[in-house]
């Protein structure tokens, strides 16, 4: 039998398996089983995937919660668009709104404290990418995505939309301050 020429006997699946082929089939099967069982193990024990929650909601209800938070905890405004910077107390719910082509408001969190960040898109699918931490979440319209975070290092982090959302997608970025 040759790999170049067609088999003489057209019922190739009834031909005996060569020892080397059988060895590779067994190795591939064992590797598939290892990978199959590693995925749930790594999800639970590897801390590779974020355990976030998602709830159905409406833009009106979500925006009311976000506006209440901004009214209560605004410390200053930034950028030419006067985007509010909010500094909510530790342990509180923090609301971040994604809409063409901005994140609103800018967050200022404390290192070592835990927060529940709520994410929602008002229009299209957006992506929440927190850099350089490499946290990535798809933000869907009509869903309140809740992410529990505890920043460990002070600094300025970038929030970038990593799902193409239109002509000004490249401008959809914001900051997250950790004090």
N, CA, C and O atoms as a DFTB+ gen file, in Angstrom:
716 C
 N C O
     1  1       0.844      -1.181       0.000
     2  2       0.000       0.000       0.000
     3  2       0.885       1.238       0.000
     4  3       1.955       1.239       0.609
     5  1       0.447       2.280      -0.673
     6  2       1.202       3.515      -0.779
     7  2       0.285       4.679      -0.440
     8  3      -0.923       4.622      -0.668
     9  1       0.870       5.729       0.104
    10  2       0.084       6.920       0.420
    11  2      -0.224       7.717      -0.840
    12  3      -1.152       8.527      -0.853
    13  1       0.543       7.495      -1.889
    14  2       0.345       8.263      -3.116
    15  2      -0.695       7.599      -4.019
    16  3      -1.575       8.266      -4.563
    17  1      -0.584       6.298      -4.170
    18  2      -1.503       5.567      -5.036
    19  2      -2.767       5.183      -4.282
    20  3      -2.724       4.974      -3.070
    21  1      -3.877       5.089      -4.974
    22  2      -5.099       4.651      -4.291
    23  2      -4.966       3.189      -3.871
    24  3      -4.231       2.434      -4.508
    25  1      -5.661       2.779      -2.815
    26  2      -5.560       1.395      -2.364
    27  2      -6.109       0.427      -3.413
    28  3      -7.064       0.729      -4.130
    29  1      -5.486      -0.722      -3.476
    30  2      -5.936      -1.735      -4.428
    31  2      -7.331      -2.214      -4.061
    32  3      -8.207      -2.347      -4.916
    33  1      -7.519      -2.468      -2.785
    34  2      -8.830      -2.885      -2.299
    35  2      -9.577      -1.626      -1.864
    36  3      -9.140      -0.960      -0.926
    37  1     -10.690      -1.278      -2.515
    38  2     -11.399      -0.034      -2.255
    39  2     -12.072       0.006      -0.884
    40  3     -12.463       1.085      -0.440
    41  1     -12.218      -1.109      -0.208
    42  2     -12.801      -1.147       1.131
    43  2     -11.647      -1.029       2.129
    44  3     -11.299      -1.990       2.815
    45  1     -11.064       0.168       2.196
    46  2      -9.860       0.386       2.984
    47  2     -10.091       0.247       4.491
    48  3      -9.155      -0.097       5.213
    49  1     -11.287       0.497       4.981
    50  2     -11.526       0.426       6.419
    51  2     -11.568      -0.994       6.958
    52  3     -11.566      -1.201       8.172
    53  1     -11.607      -1.963       6.069
    54  2     -11.596      -3.355       6.520
    55  2     -10.189      -3.940       6.510
    56  3     -10.000      -5.087       6.914
    57  1      -9.199      -3.173       6.057
    58  2      -7.828      -3.667       6.054
    59  2      -7.272      -3.630       7.476
    60  3      -7.661      -2.774       8.271
    61  1      -6.372      -4.543       7.797
    62  2      -5.807      -4.555       9.154
    63  2      -4.996      -3.287       9.422
    64  3      -4.344      -2.741       8.532
    65  1      -5.057      -2.839      10.671
    66  2      -4.363      -1.628      11.101
    67  2      -2.904      -1.963      11.381
    68  3      -2.602      -2.938      12.068
    69  1      -2.022      -1.166      10.856
    70  2      -0.595      -1.349      11.127
    71  2      -0.319      -0.998      12.585
    72  3      -1.051      -0.209      13.182
    73  1       0.722      -1.573      13.158
    74  2       1.048      -1.372      14.572
    75  2       1.357       0.098      14.869
    76  3       0.943       0.611      15.909
    77  1       2.067       0.774      13.987
    78  2       2.410       2.188      14.182
    79  2       1.142       3.049      14.141
    80  3       0.976       3.957      14.956
    81  1       0.249       2.756      13.185
    82  2      -1.006       3.502      13.109
    83  2      -1.828       3.302      14.378
    84  3      -2.390       4.259      14.910
    85  1      -1.899       2.093      14.856
    86  2      -2.637       1.797      16.085
    87  2      -2.054       2.534      17.274
    88  3      -2.786       3.031      18.130
    89  1      -0.720       2.605      17.324
    90  2      -0.057       3.322      18.415
    91  2      -0.444       4.797      18.392
    92  3      -0.738       5.375      19.438
    93  1      -0.446       5.414      17.201
    94  2      -0.795       6.822      17.099
    95  2      -2.270       7.074      17.420
    96  3      -2.615       8.100      18.008
    97  1      -3.126       6.148      17.037
    98  2      -4.548       6.280      17.378
    99  2      -4.730       6.234      18.891
   100  3      -5.503       7.016      19.444
   101  1      -4.035       5.337      19.556
   102  2      -4.130       5.227      21.021
   103  2      -3.563       6.482      21.678
   104  3      -4.157       7.002      22.622
   105  1      -2.417       6.978      21.191
   106  2      -1.827       8.200      21.755
   107  2      -2.793       9.379      21.588
   108  3      -2.982      10.160      22.521
   109  1      -3.400       9.509      20.410
   110  2      -4.349      10.598      20.166
   111  2      -5.571      10.476      21.072
   112  3      -6.058      11.480      21.592
   113  1      -6.067       9.266      21.263
   114  2      -7.222       9.062      22.138
   115  2      -6.882       9.414      23.583
   116  3      -7.671      10.073      24.260
   117  1      -5.734       8.990      24.053
   118  2      -5.321       9.313      25.434
   119  2      -5.172      10.825      25.596
   120  3      -5.602      11.388      26.603
   121  1      -4.559      11.489      24.597
   122  2      -4.392      12.935      24.665
   123  2      -5.746      13.644      24.676
   124  3      -5.934      14.606      25.421
   125  1      -6.678      13.182      23.865
   126  2      -8.032      13.772      23.860
   127  2      -8.701      13.626      25.217
   128  3      -9.346      14.562      25.689
   129  1      -8.561      12.485      25.841
   130  2      -9.164      12.278      27.158
   131  2      -8.514      13.161      28.216
   132  3      -9.198      13.711      29.080
   133  1      -7.197      13.295      28.146
   134  2      -6.503      14.182      29.093
   135  2      -7.016      15.607      28.933
   136  3      -7.340      16.257      29.926
   137  1      -7.096      16.100      27.710
   138  2      -7.565      17.463      27.473
   139  2      -9.031      17.637      27.868
   140  3      -9.420      18.687      28.380
   141  1      -9.842      16.607      27.629
   142  2     -11.254      16.662      27.986
   143  2     -11.418      16.844      29.496
   144  3     -12.246      17.643      29.932
   145  1     -10.645      16.119      30.291
   146  2     -10.778      16.217      31.740
   147  2     -10.024      17.417      32.312
   148  3     -10.340      17.875      33.410
   149  1      -9.039      17.928      31.589
   150  2      -8.311      19.099      32.075
   151  2      -9.152      20.373      31.983
   152  3      -8.986      21.274      32.806
   153  1     -10.047      20.467      31.004
   154  2     -10.840      21.695      30.846
   155  2     -11.693      22.001      32.080
   156  3     -11.607      23.112      32.603
   157  1     -12.517      21.057      32.568
   158  2     -13.276      21.400      33.779
   159  2     -12.378      21.540      35.007
   160  3     -12.647      22.362      35.882
   161  1     -11.318      20.744      35.076
   162  2     -10.396      20.859      36.207
   163  2      -9.769      22.248      36.225
   164  3      -9.711      22.886      37.275
   165  1      -9.303      22.719      35.079
   166  2      -8.645      24.021      35.004
   167  2      -9.630      25.144      35.270
   168  3      -9.253      26.175      35.826
   169  1     -10.880      24.963      34.884
   170  2     -11.893      25.989      35.154
   171  2     -12.111      26.145      36.658
   172  3     -12.225      27.262      37.160
   173  1     -12.168      25.017      37.375
   174  2     -12.450      25.058      38.805
   175  2     -11.205      25.401      39.618
   176  3     -11.264      26.254      40.503
   177  1     -10.088      24.754      39.333
   178  2      -8.908      24.891      40.176
   179  2      -7.820      25.775      39.587
   180  3      -6.927      26.202      40.319
   181  1      -7.862      26.065      38.295
   182  2      -6.795      26.825      37.666
   183  2      -6.974      28.322      37.705
   184  3      -6.059      29.061      37.343
   185  1      -8.145      28.793      38.142
   186  2      -8.436      30.217      38.216
   187  2      -8.170      30.905      36.882
   188  3      -7.690      32.038      36.849
   189  1      -8.478      30.228      35.793
   190  2      -8.254      30.770      34.466
   191  2      -9.475      31.514      33.949
   192  3      -9.333      32.472      33.189
   193  1     -10.646      31.104      34.338
   194  2     -11.870      31.716      33.833
   195  2     -12.540      32.514      34.936
   196  3     -12.591      32.090      36.091
   197  1     -13.045      33.660      34.565
   198  2     -13.755      34.489      35.518
   199  2     -15.107      33.879      35.822
   200  3     -15.805      33.410      34.922
   201  1     -15.468      33.886      37.068
   202  2     -16.790      33.413      37.450
   203  2     -17.694      34.643      37.519
   204  3     -17.835      35.255      38.578
   205  1     -18.296      34.997      36.407
   206  2     -19.162      36.168      36.402
   207  2     -20.614      35.745      36.331
   208  3     -20.935      34.598      36.020
   209  1     -21.473      36.687      36.624
   210  2     -22.913      36.454      36.599
   211  2     -23.506      37.319      35.497
   212  3     -22.910      38.322      35.102
   213  1     -24.663      36.940      35.004
   214  2     -25.355      37.762      34.011
   215  2     -26.855      37.706      34.289
   216  3     -27.419      36.640      34.540
   217  1     -27.484      38.875      34.240
   218  2     -28.908      38.985      34.493
   219  2     -29.552      39.784      33.368
   220  3     -28.961      40.736      32.857
   221  1     -30.758      39.398      32.986
   222  2     -31.501      40.157      31.991
   223  2     -32.014      41.435      32.641
   224  3     -32.489      41.423      33.776
   225  1     -31.911      42.534      31.903
   226  2     -32.402      43.813      32.399
   227  2     -32.739      44.705      31.207
   228  3     -32.570      44.310      30.053
   229  1     -33.212      45.894      31.499
   230  2     -33.528      46.846      30.430
   231  2     -32.569      48.036      30.536
   232  3     -32.043      48.314      31.614
   233  1     -32.345      48.729      29.437
   234  2     -31.462      49.901      29.495
   235  2     -31.939      50.966      30.489
   236  3     -31.122      51.614      31.142
   237  1     -33.245      51.144      30.604
   238  2     -33.771      52.164      31.516
   239  2     -33.444      51.837      32.974
   240  3     -33.000      52.711      33.720
   241  1     -33.660      50.589      33.382
   242  2     -33.392      50.181      34.759
   243  2     -31.894      50.269      35.058
   244  3     -31.488      50.750      36.116
   245  1     -31.087      49.801      34.118
   246  2     -29.637      49.807      34.322
   247  2     -29.105      51.241      34.393
   248  3     -28.293      51.556      35.263
   249  1     -29.555      52.105      33.489
   250  2     -29.075      53.489      33.480
   251  2     -29.476      54.236      34.744
   252  3     -28.736      55.103      35.210
   253  1     -30.643      53.912      35.306
   254  2     -31.046      54.546      36.564
   255  2     -30.068      54.177      37.672
   256  3     -29.662      55.037      38.454
   257  1     -29.683      52.890      37.745
   258  2     -28.710      52.461      38.761
   259  2     -27.359      53.131      38.540
   260  3     -26.718      53.583      39.489
   261  1     -26.935      53.189      37.285
   262  2     -25.647      53.820      36.978
   263  2     -25.682      55.315      37.312
   264  3     -24.731      55.844      37.887
   265  1     -26.763      55.987      36.958
   266  2     -26.870      57.423      37.236
   267  2     -26.912      57.691      38.733
   268  3     -26.307      58.656      39.201
   269  1     -27.619      56.851      39.499
   270  2     -27.650      57.001      40.960
   271  2     -26.251      56.873      41.541
   272  3     -25.877      57.633      42.435
   273  1     -25.467      55.907      41.033
   274  2     -24.099      55.728      41.517
   275  2     -23.258      56.955      41.172
   276  3     -22.492      57.433      42.009
   277  1     -23.391      57.463      39.961
   278  2     -22.616      58.641      39.547
   279  2     -23.008      59.855      40.393
   280  3     -22.137      60.606      40.831
   281  1     -24.299      60.054      40.625
   282  2     -24.746      61.193      41.433
   283  2     -24.193      61.129      42.854
   284  3     -23.890      62.164      43.448
   285  1     -24.062      59.933      43.397
   286  2     -23.613      59.755      44.773
   287  2     -22.099      59.844      44.948
   288  3     -21.622      60.409      45.933
   289  1     -21.337      59.290      43.998
   290  2     -19.907      59.076      44.243
   291  2     -18.966      59.813      43.290
   292  3     -17.784      59.475      43.235
   293  1     -19.445      60.805      42.540
   294  2     -18.569      61.547      41.626
   295  2     -17.581      62.386      42.426
   296  3     -17.956      63.093      43.361
   297  1     -16.285      62.292      42.032
   298  2     -15.246      63.077      42.702
   299  2     -14.691      64.175      41.789
   300  3     -14.200      65.192      42.280
   301  1     -14.761      63.983      40.472
   302  2     -14.291      64.985      39.514
   303  2     -14.748      64.566      38.116
   304  3     -15.377      63.521      37.947
   305  1     -14.431      65.381      37.129
   306  2     -14.689      65.008      35.738
   307  2     -13.369      65.048      34.980
   308  3     -12.430      65.740      35.374
   309  1     -13.314      64.298      33.893
   310  2     -12.110      64.237      33.057
   311  2     -12.498      64.266      31.598
   312  3     -13.669      64.092      31.259
   313  1     -11.545      64.481      30.747
   314  2     -11.630      64.524      29.287
   315  2     -12.457      65.716      28.811
   316  3     -13.100      66.397      29.610
   317  1     -12.434      65.952      27.532
   318  2     -13.183      67.054      26.935
   319  2     -14.689      66.853      27.054
   320  3     -15.454      67.817      27.061
   321  1     -15.113      65.581      27.148
   322  2     -16.545      65.282      27.247
   323  2     -17.061      65.370      28.678
   324  3     -18.232      65.089      28.930
   325  1     -16.203      65.756      29.614
   326  2     -16.588      65.880      31.036
   327  2     -17.168      64.580      31.584
   328  3     -18.238      64.581      32.194
   329  1     -16.463      63.474      31.367
   330  2     -16.895      62.169      31.877
   331  2     -16.628      62.127      33.380
   332  3     -15.506      62.402      33.806
   333  1     -17.627      61.792      34.190
   334  2     -17.422      61.784      35.637
   335  2     -16.494      60.645      36.075
   336  3     -16.511      59.553      35.508
   337  1     -15.689      60.935      37.095
   338  2     -14.853      59.925      37.741
   339  2     -15.533      59.624      39.067
   340  3     -15.744      60.526      39.878
   341  1     -15.876      58.362      39.291
   342  2     -16.578      57.977      40.515
   343  2     -15.662      57.132      41.394
   344  3     -14.903      56.295      40.906
   345  1     -15.751      57.369      42.695
   346  2     -14.975      56.613      43.675
   347  2     -15.945      56.000      44.682
   348  3     -16.158      56.558      45.758
   349  1     -16.534      54.850      44.333
   350  2     -17.504      54.227      45.238
   351  2     -16.805      53.573      46.430
   352  3     -15.623      53.237      46.353
   353  1     -17.539      53.392      47.536
   354  2     -16.929      52.737      48.696
   355  2     -16.657      51.253      48.419
   356  3     -17.291      50.638      47.562
   357  1     -15.716      50.707      49.154
   358  2     -15.354      49.293      48.993
   359  2     -16.562      48.405      49.253
   360  3     -17.380      48.678      50.132
   361  1     -16.652      47.342      48.474
   362  2     -17.732      46.377      48.634
   363  2     -19.013      46.755      47.921
   364  3     -19.994      46.013      47.974
   365  1     -19.019      47.897      47.258
   366  2     -20.263      48.340      46.628
   367  2     -20.375      47.849      45.189
   368  3     -19.424      47.334      44.601
   369  1     -21.567      48.028      44.654
   370  2     -21.824      47.716      43.250
   371  2     -21.423      48.930      42.421
   372  3     -21.803      50.061      42.723
   373  1     -20.640      48.669      41.359
   374  2     -20.125      49.713      40.494
   375  2     -20.688      49.464      39.104
   376  3     -20.609      48.345      38.596
   377  1     -21.255      50.496      38.479
   378  2     -21.902      50.340      37.183
   379  2     -21.082      51.021      36.098
   380  3     -20.692      52.181      36.230
   381  1     -20.828      50.281      35.021
   382  2     -20.079      50.783      33.882
   383  2     -20.928      50.569      32.639
   384  3     -21.386      49.459      32.370
   385  1     -21.131      51.638      31.889
   386  2     -22.013      51.612      30.719
   387  2     -21.167      51.644      29.450
   388  3     -20.271      52.477      29.311
   389  1     -21.459      50.734      28.531
   390  2     -20.815      50.721      27.219
   391  2     -21.837      51.197      26.192
   392  3     -22.961      50.700      26.134
   393  1     -21.423      52.165      25.389
   394  2     -22.272      52.631      24.290
   395  2     -21.363      53.230      23.230
   396  3     -20.214      53.583      23.497
   397  1     -21.900      53.337      22.029
   398  2     -21.077      53.836      20.924
   399  2     -20.487      55.177      21.299
   400  3     -21.294      56.061      21.588
   401  1     -19.366      55.418      21.331
   402  2     -18.102      54.713      21.344
   403  2     -17.367      55.128      22.583
   404  3     -16.281      55.704      22.517
   405  1     -17.968      54.832      23.721
   406  2     -17.372      55.258      24.994
   407  2     -17.779      54.331      26.131
   408  3     -18.750      53.578      26.048
   409  1     -16.992      54.422      27.194
   410  2     -17.310      53.780      28.477
   411  2     -17.662      54.919      29.430
   412  3     -17.015      55.966      29.424
   413  1     -18.685      54.708      30.242
   414  2     -19.132      55.762      31.142
   415  2     -19.529      55.144      32.459
   416  3     -20.228      54.131      32.430
   417  1     -19.157      55.648      33.589
   418  2     -18.179      56.679      33.903
   419  2     -16.771      56.082      34.036
   420  3     -16.560      54.901      33.759
   421  1     -15.828      56.903      34.457
   422  2     -14.477      56.420      34.771
   423  2     -14.494      55.988      36.233
   424  3     -15.047      56.686      37.083
   425  1     -13.896      54.849      36.524
   426  2     -13.920      54.294      37.875
   427  2     -12.612      54.560      38.599
   428  3     -11.538      54.555      37.996
   429  1     -12.720      54.793      39.912
   430  2     -11.551      54.959      40.776
   431  2     -11.765      54.034      41.976
   432  3     -12.609      54.309      42.829
   433  1     -11.015      52.957      42.043
   434  2     -11.185      51.933      43.066
   435  2      -9.988      51.920      44.008
   436  3      -8.942      52.493      43.705
   437  1     -10.151      51.259      45.155
   438  2      -9.063      51.138      46.122
   439  2      -8.416      49.764      46.015
   440  3      -9.105      48.755      45.858
   441  1      -7.101      49.730      46.102
   442  2      -6.375      48.458      46.063
   443  2      -6.687      47.651      47.324
   444  3      -6.789      48.197      48.422
   445  1      -6.834      46.354      47.140
   446  2      -7.101      45.459      48.265
   447  2      -8.559      45.375      48.676
   448  3      -8.899      44.587      49.559
   449  1      -9.414      46.151      48.071
   450  2     -10.850      46.140      48.387
   451  2     -11.603      45.426      47.271
   452  3     -11.173      45.428      46.118
   453  1     -12.718      44.823      47.624
   454  2     -13.512      44.066      46.654
   455  2     -14.669      44.919      46.131
   456  3     -15.281      45.685      46.875
   457  1     -14.952      44.771      44.841
   458  2     -16.038      45.499      44.186
   459  2     -16.781      44.554      43.248
   460  3     -16.212      43.589      42.738
   461  1     -18.053      44.846      43.032
   462  2     -18.848      44.134      42.027
   463  2     -19.063      45.101      40.870
   464  3     -19.836      46.053      40.978
   465  1     -18.373      44.846      39.765
   466  2     -18.494      45.709      38.596
   467  2     -19.605      45.169      37.707
   468  3     -19.568      44.015      37.279
   469  1     -20.588      46.008      37.436
   470  2     -21.697      45.676      36.551
   471  2     -21.390      46.275      35.183
   472  3     -21.006      47.440      35.084
   473  1     -21.558      45.487      34.139
   474  2     -21.296      45.929      32.775
   475  2     -22.544      45.722      31.930
   476  3     -23.183      44.672      32.009
   477  1     -22.893      46.720      31.121
   478  2     -23.998      46.549      30.182
   479  2     -23.794      47.437      28.973
   480  3     -23.311      48.564      29.082
   481  1     -24.166      46.917      27.830
   482  2     -24.132      47.682      26.591
   483  2     -25.510      48.278      26.354
   484  3     -26.533      47.631      26.578
   485  1     -25.516      49.513      25.902
   486  2     -26.778      50.182      25.600
   487  2     -27.207      49.994      24.148
   488  3     -28.347      50.302      23.800
   489  1     -26.317      49.495      23.297
   490  2     -26.668      49.436      21.880
   491  2     -26.225      48.150      21.196
   492  3     -27.079      47.354      20.806
   493  1     -24.951      47.917      21.036
   494  2     -24.419      46.768      20.302
   495  2     -23.574      45.911      21.221
   496  3     -23.367      46.236      22.390
   497  1     -23.092      44.814      20.671
   498  2     -22.143      43.971      21.395
   499  2     -20.825      44.734      21.520
   500  3     -20.286      45.242      20.537
   501  1     -20.324      44.802      22.748
   502  2     -19.027      45.421      23.015
   503  2     -18.175      44.415      23.780
   504  3     -18.681      43.414      24.288
   505  1     -16.905      44.687      23.853
   506  2     -16.000      43.832      24.615
   507  2     -15.324      44.636      25.701
   508  3     -14.813      45.726      25.441
   509  1     -15.313      44.114      26.917
   510  2     -14.633      44.753      28.046
   511  2     -13.284      44.071      28.189
   512  3     -13.210      42.896      28.549
   513  1     -12.221      44.806      27.908
   514  2     -10.875      44.280      28.039
   515  2     -10.115      45.185      28.998
   516  3      -9.876      46.354      28.695
   517  1      -9.733      44.646      30.158
   518  2      -8.991      45.406      31.165
   519  2      -7.518      45.065      31.009
   520  3      -7.089      43.939      31.260
   521  1      -6.758      46.067      30.589
   522  2      -5.335      45.850      30.320
   523  2      -4.488      46.604      31.329
   524  3      -4.859      47.720      31.694
   525  1      -3.388      46.071      31.793
   526  2      -2.661      44.895      31.329
   527  2      -3.061      43.601      32.026
   528  3      -2.332      42.614      31.923
   529  1      -4.181      43.567      32.725
   530  2      -4.577      42.359      33.455
   531  2      -5.149      41.272      32.551
   532  3      -5.270      40.121      32.969
   533  1      -5.497      41.622      31.330
   534  2      -6.031      40.680      30.345
   535  2      -7.332      40.024      30.804
   536  3      -7.513      38.815      30.658
   537  1      -8.220      40.821      31.351
   538  2      -9.573      40.369      31.671
   539  2     -10.442      40.735      30.476
   540  3     -10.485      41.898      30.074
   541  1     -11.132      39.759      29.906
   542  2     -11.944      39.983      28.713
   543  2     -13.343      39.422      28.905
   544  3     -13.512      38.256      29.261
   545  1     -14.339      40.257      28.668
   546  2     -15.735      39.840      28.784
   547  2     -16.518      40.455      27.630
   548  3     -16.342      41.631      27.312
   549  1     -17.372      39.667      27.012
   550  2     -18.288      40.218      26.020
   551  2     -19.445      40.877      26.762
   552  3     -20.026      40.285      27.672
   553  1     -19.771      42.095      26.372
   554  2     -20.824      42.866      27.022
   555  2     -21.994      42.958      26.051
   556  3     -21.917      43.635      25.026
   557  1     -23.081      42.264      26.389
   558  2     -24.245      42.177      25.516
   559  2     -25.311      43.185      25.923
   560  3     -25.481      43.467      27.109
   561  1     -26.028      43.728      24.945
   562  2     -27.166      44.577      25.287
   563  2     -28.272      43.745      25.938
   564  3     -28.530      42.610      25.536
   565  1     -28.913      44.322      26.939
   566  2     -30.009      43.627      27.608
   567  2     -29.562      42.714      28.737
   568  3     -30.400      42.068      29.367
   569  1     -28.263      42.643      29.009
   570  2     -27.752      41.794      30.089
   571  2     -26.839      42.599      30.997
   572  3     -25.979      43.348      30.535
   573  1     -27.037      42.434      32.280
   574  2     -26.186      43.037      33.300
   575  2     -25.144      41.981      33.671
   576  3     -25.455      41.007      34.356
   577  1     -23.915      42.180      33.216
   578  2     -22.823      41.246      33.518
   579  2     -22.149      41.721      34.799
   580  3     -21.710      42.869      34.880
   581  1     -22.064      40.854      35.793
   582  2     -21.500      41.232      37.083
   583  2     -20.180      40.493      37.274
   584  3     -20.107      39.271      37.149
   585  1     -19.154      41.258      37.578
   586  2     -17.809      40.734      37.738
   587  2     -17.283      41.190      39.090
   588  3     -17.221      42.391      39.349
   589  1     -16.903      40.259      39.954
   590  2     -16.337      40.616      41.253
   591  2     -14.827      40.717      41.117
   592  3     -14.166      39.765      40.701
   593  1     -14.289      41.870      41.467
   594  2     -12.846      42.096      41.355
   595  2     -12.297      42.623      42.676
   596  3     -13.005      43.249      43.466
   597  1     -11.022      42.350      42.887
   598  2     -10.298      42.897      44.027
   599  2      -8.937      43.345      43.512
   600  3      -8.006      42.543      43.446
   601  1      -8.814      44.616      43.149
   602  2      -7.538      45.093      42.613
   603  2      -6.423      44.922      43.642
   604  3      -6.618      45.172      44.831
   605  1      -5.265      44.498      43.174
   606  2      -4.151      44.261      44.097
   607  2      -3.051      45.303      43.973
   608  3      -2.300      45.526      44.922
   609  1      -2.949      45.944      42.809
   610  2      -1.883      46.922      42.594
   611  2      -2.470      48.269      42.201
   612  3      -3.404      48.354      41.404
   613  1      -1.900      49.316      42.781
   614  2      -2.308      50.668      42.399
   615  2      -1.785      50.980      41.004
   616  3      -0.760      50.445      40.580
   617  1      -2.492      51.840      40.304
   618  2      -2.054      52.231      38.974
   619  2      -3.232      52.651      38.112
   620  3      -4.378      52.684      38.559
   621  1      -2.919      52.969      36.866
   622  2      -3.934      53.330      35.887
   623  2      -4.044      52.195      34.884
   624  3      -3.056      51.817      34.253
   625  1      -5.241      51.656      34.738
   626  2      -5.498      50.538      33.837
   627  2      -6.334      51.032      32.660
   628  3      -7.074      52.009      32.779
   629  1      -6.214      50.367      31.553
   630  2      -6.964      50.738      30.350
   631  2      -8.150      49.810      30.159
   632  3      -8.033      48.594      30.311
   633  1      -9.281      50.389      29.827
   634  2     -10.457      49.617      29.444
   635  2     -10.638      49.837      27.946
   636  3     -10.771      50.969      27.482
   637  1     -10.639      48.746      27.210
   638  2     -10.704      48.824      25.752
   639  2     -11.842      47.937      25.258
   640  3     -12.076      46.857      25.802
   641  1     -12.537      48.389      24.242
   642  2     -13.549      47.553      23.595
   643  2     -12.822      46.637      22.617
   644  3     -12.132      47.109      21.714
   645  1     -12.976      45.334      22.799
   646  2     -12.276      44.388      21.919
   647  2     -13.239      43.628      21.010
   648  3     -12.889      42.573      20.480
   649  1     -14.440      44.152      20.828
   650  2     -15.397      43.619      19.858
   651  2     -15.719      44.755      18.896
   652  3     -16.144      45.827      19.327
   653  1     -15.522      44.533      17.599
   654  2     -15.743      45.607      16.638
   655  2     -17.175      46.115      16.735
   656  3     -18.128      45.347      16.602
   657  1     -17.314      47.416      16.968
   658  2     -18.640      47.987      17.205
   659  2     -18.963      49.155      16.280
   660  3     -19.910      49.898      16.534
   661  1     -18.203      49.322      15.230
   662  2     -18.534      50.380      14.289
   663  2     -17.328      51.221      13.904
   664  3     -16.190      50.910      14.255
   665  1     -17.606      52.290      13.176
   666  2     -16.564      53.098      12.549
   667  2     -15.598      53.723      13.562
   668  3     -14.416      53.873      13.252
   669  1     -16.055      54.087      14.743
   670  2     -15.177      54.682      15.767
   671  2     -14.787      53.695      16.852
   672  3     -14.468      54.097      17.971
   673  1     -14.810      52.425      16.538
   674  2     -14.445      51.383      17.509
   675  2     -13.083      51.664      18.139
   676  3     -12.887      51.444      19.334
   677  1     -12.142      52.152      17.326
   678  2     -10.784      52.386      17.813
   679  2     -10.712      53.470      18.890
   680  3      -9.706      53.567      19.593
   681  1     -11.749      54.277      19.029
   682  2     -11.740      55.330      20.047
   683  2     -12.413      54.905      21.347
   684  3     -12.432      55.671      22.310
   685  1     -12.962      53.701      21.388
   686  2     -13.720      53.253      22.564
   687  2     -12.772      52.711      23.625
   688  3     -12.545      51.506      23.736
   689  1     -12.227      53.645      24.399
   690  2     -11.334      53.261      25.484
   691  2     -11.592      54.175      26.680
   692  3     -12.142      55.268      26.549
   693  1     -11.182      53.698      27.829
   694  2     -11.368      54.467      29.056
   695  2     -10.258      54.081      30.024
   696  3      -9.345      53.328      29.685
   697  1     -10.360      54.613      31.233
   698  2      -9.368      54.313      32.267
   699  2     -10.071      53.761      33.491
   700  3     -11.261      53.985      33.708
   701  1      -9.306      53.037      34.279
   702  2      -9.741      52.590      35.594
   703  2      -8.575      52.893      36.514
   704  3      -7.469      52.389      36.318
   705  1      -8.829      53.729      37.532
   706  2      -7.781      54.087      38.467
   707  2      -7.872      53.199      39.698
   708  3      -8.963      52.930      40.199
   709  1      -6.734      52.751      40.177
   710  2      -6.669      52.013      41.437
   711  2      -5.728      52.781      42.347
   712  3      -4.555      52.968      42.023
   713  1      -6.243      53.225      43.488
   714  2      -5.464      54.028      44.448
   715  2      -4.950      53.169      45.576
   716  3      -4.276      53.670      46.476
